[in-house]
Amino acid sequence: MSPWRKLITLAPALAAKVRAMHPPKLRVVADGRVLYWALALPSEEDLEAHAAWPGQNAPSLEAWLVERLAFLEEAWPEVKEVELLGLWAGNPPRLEPIARARVKRREEVGA
């Protein structure tokens, strides 16, 4: 299972953690490369209002996270590790880990 799929299956828990931490932005790192420096987190009220329009399909934070992760999975399907970090403004910015998923190496599978 890809790290993207692992995070997608954890979407309810991820959304709960993001709600509790309340970071204004997310940083997405895959295999040590920053894919998003500061992905702005929409409020749940904004997501609900936006979903009322035809063609918009992310009425919740959980659905929004799944949508973003699936988008990134399409662009970078071969990554071995993905990390989501909460990001707060500052100099230097404050970063706190939210979740990390990685592909197990073959020798780890049987261990």
N, C-alpha and C positions, 0 to 999 in steps of 0.2 A: 504494500500500500504506500502511495506517495505521501510525503509530509503534508502536502496540501489536503489530501483526502483525510488524513488523520485529524488535521485541524478542523476541517468541515464537519466531521462526525462529532467533534467536541463543541460545535457552535453554541448550543444552549449554555454550557459551562463557560465558554469564552465570553458570551454576552453578559452573563452574570458577573464575571470578574471585571469586565470593562465598566459595567455599571457601578460596581463597588469602588474601583480605582478612580473613575471619572477623569481619564486623561483627555485633554483637548484634541490630541492627535496621536496617530499610530506611526511607528516606523516599522517597515517590513524588511527583514534581512534574510537573504537566501544564499546559502553556501558562502557566507561571509561578505556578500555584496549587498549594499543597500539598494533595494528596489524602489522603495518609497521613503523619502526623507521625512515627510510630514504629511501623512494622509489625514485630512481633517475628518473628525468624527461628527456626523450629523446628530442632532438631538432626536430623541424618539418622537417628539411632537412634530418635528419637521419631516421625519420619515413617514409618519401617519398621514400628514397633510399631502405630501408628495405622492403617496400611493393612491390617493383618491383620484388622481388624474389617469386617464386611459394610457396603458402601456407601461406604467410604472409598477414594479413588482417587489419592492422592498419595504413592507409596512412596519418592520421591526428592526431592532439592532441586530438580532440574530440573523434575519434574512439578509440584511445589508452585509454582514460579515461573510456569509456564505457566498453572496454575489461577488464580493471583492476577491475572496480567496479563489473562487472558480475562475475569475478573470485572470488572476496571476498564474494559476495552474496552466491555463491555455498558453500563456506567453513563455513560461519557464517550466515545462513539464519534467525536465530531467534533474531538477535540484535534489540534493540529498538531505538538506537540513533547512528548515524555515523557522525564523524567530519573529515573534510579534513583541514590540516594545511600546510601552506607554511613553509619550513625549510631552514634556512641559517646557514652556519658554524659559529662557535664562541664558547666562553666559558663564559656563557652558550649559547647554540644555540638560534638564533632568530626564534621565531614561530609566524606566523600570520594566523588568521582564514581565510579560503577560503569559506567553506560552512559547514552547519550542517543540518541534516535531522533527524527527529524523528517520531516515530509512536505516533499518538494521543491516549490518554487513552479514554475509552468508554464514560466517563462522559464529556469529552471535545468535543465530536463529535456534540452533540445537542446544545452546548452553543454558 
